[in-house]
């Protein structure tokens, strides 16, 4: 019999979510929640690996990220939204898994290498940051996830997880843990509004799902386009132009968009008109998201209730896997268990 399809996905609560998150993962999560058992983690412990001096930032953004989830259509009656730090079994599994991977292997992980370079850690690299792929592996294994929605840059994390799973199952001659497959987004990483390759919470170049109509319009007007498109009559370049990258991601009128691209390439189409189209597309898409977010934000107590219930449900699932892992390893004695363990 085919095993249940289970998804584990989520975000670090270091800020509100933006259009890059929506194009890369959130839309996909909404679609998949009806066909897969879905767990969505708010990874506050992993967020502390490079925000340990700002725990209040991490704590406050738990609510913000959950509001973004609810606003885009994640249904807490279908998907389980939970807070990582409320599931102690995840930390215990991480500790077990850390013995199954070497420092050299973690240092070779290209995603980790890139992020270490971006953050300029050098020799001040926190152990927790180097080891966060192990924590991710524990998160995935704890729910026996079969599928993980990711961008292409996160594929090394899935590979690392599956290596740990194979190492565990092989070492203990069992089939307790399950390997996971990546589900790649159909949309690549969106550039920042400033033309930089990455849109980031800390870079000031993102359009957030919770931005007001006025803020979105202002950000679009200031977007980077083709720096060589100085006059309306000049031919323009579509490739690498952030405005067209956003239209590719969000404009449903593909035929009309192709006509606009052709016009821009041959000249005679101003950036202002292209930006106006993008503004219309984004405002239409974001208006119901903002409306739903506002409704949930007016009742934070209800949001926290959903988080508590989701975290309790997630802990029950993770505890079952943790117990299987501990029994398989032969760790501890039944008569030494204490209340709550």
C-alpha angles and dihedrals in degrees: 000000000000113000121243115273108241128184127201115187138141150130142257110252098234096122145336117304121257141200091279089061091046095051095039102045121341097073089048092050091054090053095045098046090079094054103033135049097252130206118182116194126204095206103208095154091055090047089060091062089084100014102052091128091054107050090149089061090054094044095048093049093057088079093043093053092046090051089053090051093051093044095057093050108270102154113216089200089063105025124047113232113192144166115244097218091057090064106070091178088072091061091047092050089049090056092052092047094049087071091058098060133054129230089240091057092050091049090053093055101114094210091054092044091053094048092047089053093047092052093044092225097154107161093348090072110141114233089228092058094050090048099044092104086064089053089050089051089053091050092052096043094045091066096035087238115194098188133034121192106219144150118251091259089064097055092099088062092057090047090051091050093051091049090056092046091051091046092052096045092045096046094050096034094235143113097226098125127054130220118233134220125218121240105206121213116246088224122066124223112300117232121237120265087251092060095255116139095246131053107210141179091230098041099070091231103104136102107220126214088234097050115124121248090255093049093050091050091049093050092049092050089054096047122129114248131165107328090205094055093093100150132036092241093053119101110252134211119240098184111087091010107131094209091059091042088059092045090051089053100045113016110099093192096084095167092052090046092053089052090051091050091051091049092049092049095052094043134245097095119102125218090238092065092048091049090048090056091049090050091053092049095048097043091052091050097043099044096079090041091054091046093052092045092053091053093052093042090058089064108040090162089065091049091052089048090055090049093050093049093044092049091050091051091047092049092055090054094045092046091057092054092043091053090050090051093048093048091048091052092044092235117164133350125269092232091055095059114119129209112288095015 
